[in-house]
Amino acid sequence: MAITVDIDTNSGFCAGVIKAIGRAEEFLDNGSGNGSRRLYSLGAIVHNESELQRLENKGLVTIDKEDLDESVDAAGETLLIRAHGEPPQTYTKAKSLGFNVIDCTCPVVLKLQKEIRNTYDKLQESPRKGQIVIFGKKGHAEVLGLVGQVGGDAVVVENMQSLVDAVSDGSINLRRPVEVFSQTTKSPGEYASICSRLEEMMARENEIPIVQFKGRQMLVVHNTICSQVASRHRKLSKFACEHDVIVFVAGRASSNGKVLCDLCKSVNIRTYHISSADELKKEWFRDDDTVGVCGGTSTPKWLLEDVAKAIRKFN
């Protein structure tokens, strides 16, 4: 029997990444009107090395915050803000340097930024001065943009232990109102567990039975995980269960890729994480295996197809 290979139809770029790459390609192919074909991206436009190389060959130049801070004059140059979004001060800095800005912040992230700003203003006006808690990866571009909406006055928790530590050191005051938001690409299940644990801790600290605490509005949980991402979690679990082997394709720097790959591993122990077809190993596969090829929101379809083609050659 031969190895059979299926590509997950739900994998590939999310809508926000598709928009950002489309805008970048449009600029690089057509120029800015003055003949320029160079485009600066603040941070990697997508966390996938192969796709980045393809765009760099077209003229995309990736810079970081340090490069931006050290710039003196960028008059006539164009800067792309990627789907992750940025804090307000980034736009101020870019415009002061003379950059033309192409803002490709994902609409879902823009909505979340606005929601955090409005909630923060409301909490500051309340007598008890509530807190903002963000479930996300510390240092991640999207999270930095979210925290920047409130001038840094938010607590970021990465996991259950991080939550416990934030309570222990007083960063989260269980006697104050708390409103919780999530980075848009996090695991829905982990977010629910974090919020449930925080609710239990707050009820106990305030000596209120959990049933009564739920009606006090001391803890407000905002549903801010992207619906496309949430749906992908459910479908990917099913896809991983339906195949003998899962080859998960994503860049090593992709936060979403790590979350989704870990999800696959949790239901299928024969899950392998690669960033390109060159990393495939023949010994991973048996002659009669059904292999599922899938990836994160920053994995291009063409790369999934390249990997599937390479696996089929093992036959």
VENZI-V125251 format. One record per residue. N is the residue number from 0. PHI is phi in radians with two decimals (999 if undefined). Layout:
N;PHI, N;PHI
This chain:
0;999, 1;-1.93, 2;-1.15, 3;-1.93, 4;-2.20, 5;-2.12, 6;-1.77, 7;-1.13, 8;-1.22, 9;-1.61, 10;-1.46, 11;2.05, 12;-0.96, 13;-1.39, 14;-1.05, 15;-1.14, 16;-1.22, 17;-1.01, 18;-1.10, 19;-1.12, 20;-1.17, 21;-1.07, 22;-1.14, 23;-1.13, 24;-1.12, 25;-1.06, 26;-1.16, 27;-1.17, 28;-1.39, 29;-1.90, 30;1.41, 31;-1.68, 32;1.82, 33;-2.02, 34;1.57, 35;-1.25, 36;-2.11, 37;-1.78, 38;-2.36, 39;-1.63, 40;-2.00, 41;-1.42, 42;1.55, 43;-1.09, 44;-1.09, 45;-2.64, 46;-1.48, 47;-2.58, 48;-1.07, 49;-1.17, 50;-1.22, 51;-1.06, 52;-1.09, 53;-1.06, 54;-1.28, 55;-1.13, 56;-1.15, 57;-1.48, 58;2.15, 59;-1.34, 60;-2.05, 61;-1.58, 62;-2.17, 63;-2.06, 64;-1.06, 65;-1.13, 66;-1.07, 67;-1.13, 68;-1.15, 69;-1.54, 70;-1.20, 71;-1.96, 72;-2.55, 73;-2.20, 74;-0.98, 75;1.54, 76;-1.50, 77;-2.11, 78;-2.08, 79;-1.74, 80;-1.63, 81;-1.30, 82;-1.09, 83;-1.12, 84;1.50, 85;-2.51, 86;-1.25, 87;-0.95, 88;-1.15, 89;-1.14, 90;-1.13, 91;-1.08, 92;-1.12, 93;-1.06, 94;-1.22, 95;-1.18, 96;-1.48, 97;1.73, 98;-1.16, 99;-1.45, 100;-1.83, 101;-1.82, 102;-1.58, 103;-1.91, 104;-0.97, 105;-1.00, 106;-0.97, 107;-1.15, 108;-1.22, 109;-1.02, 110;-1.09, 111;-1.14, 112;-1.00, 113;-1.11, 114;-1.09, 115;-1.16, 116;-1.05, 117;-1.12, 118;-1.15, 119;-1.09, 120;-1.05, 121;-1.13, 122;-1.16, 123;-1.19, 124;-1.44, 125;-1.37, 126;-1.05, 127;-1.63, 128;0.84, 129;-1.24, 130;-2.08, 131;-1.81, 132;-2.09, 133;-2.07, 134;-1.52, 135;-3.08, 136;-1.50, 137;-1.08, 138;1.51, 139;-1.18, 140;-0.98, 141;-1.10, 142;-1.14, 143;-1.05, 144;-1.15, 145;-1.20, 146;-1.10, 147;-1.15, 148;-1.17, 149;-2.10, 150;1.09, 151;1.54, 152;-1.52, 153;-2.64, 154;-1.80, 155;-1.79, 156;-2.08, 157;-1.64, 158;-2.82, 159;-1.09, 160;-1.12, 161;-1.08, 162;-1.12, 163;-1.03, 164;-1.11, 165;-1.14, 166;-1.28, 167;-1.09, 168;-1.56, 169;1.52, 170;-1.08, 171;-1.89, 172;-1.64, 173;-1.20, 174;-1.66, 175;-1.77, 176;-1.05, 177;-2.28, 178;-2.11, 179;-1.93, 180;-2.22, 181;-2.13, 182;-0.91, 183;-1.17, 184;-1.87, 185;-1.44, 186;-1.26, 187;-1.03, 188;-1.13, 189;-1.19, 190;-1.08, 191;-1.08, 192;-1.16, 193;-1.06, 194;-1.17, 195;-1.12, 196;-1.16, 197;-1.10, 198;-1.06, 199;-1.08, 200;-1.14, 201;-1.21, 202;-1.10, 203;-1.14, 204;-1.09, 205;-1.60, 206;0.93, 207;-2.16, 208;-0.96, 209;-1.00, 210;-1.13, 211;-1.25, 212;-1.07, 213;-1.01, 214;-1.63, 215;-1.49, 216;1.05, 217;-1.32, 218;-2.14, 219;-2.06, 220;-1.84, 221;-1.67, 222;-1.48, 223;-2.09, 224;-1.32, 225;-0.95, 226;-1.09, 227;-1.15, 228;-1.21, 229;-1.05, 230;-1.13, 231;-1.12, 232;-1.06, 233;-1.11, 234;-1.22, 235;-1.23, 236;-1.03, 237;-1.13, 238;-1.07, 239;-1.14, 240;-1.26, 241;-1.48, 242;-2.20, 243;-1.22, 244;-2.25, 245;-2.04, 246;-1.89, 247;-1.73, 248;-1.91, 249;-2.89, 250;-1.16, 251;-1.12, 252;-1.58, 253;-1.40, 254;-1.14, 255;-1.09, 256;-1.07, 257;-1.13, 258;-1.06, 259;-1.24, 260;-1.14, 261;-1.09, 262;-1.08, 263;-1.08, 264;-1.11, 265;-1.20, 266;-2.00, 267;-2.55, 268;-1.14, 269;-1.56, 270;-1.92, 271;-2.18, 272;-1.76, 273;-2.31, 274;-1.89, 275;-2.76, 276;-1.09, 277;-1.09, 278;-1.57, 279;-1.14, 280;-2.22, 281;-1.05, 282;-1.20, 283;-1.23, 284;-2.02, 285;-1.89, 286;-1.01, 287;-1.86, 288;-1.21, 289;-1.76, 290;-1.95, 291;-1.86, 292;-1.86, 293;-2.55, 294;-2.85, 295;-1.59, 296;-1.27, 297;-1.95, 298;-1.81, 299;-1.26, 300;-1.03, 301;-1.08, 302;-1.28, 303;-1.06, 304;-1.16, 305;-1.08, 306;-1.16, 307;-1.05, 308;-1.10, 309;-1.17, 310;-1.15, 311;-1.07, 312;-1.19, 313;-1.14, 314;-1.13
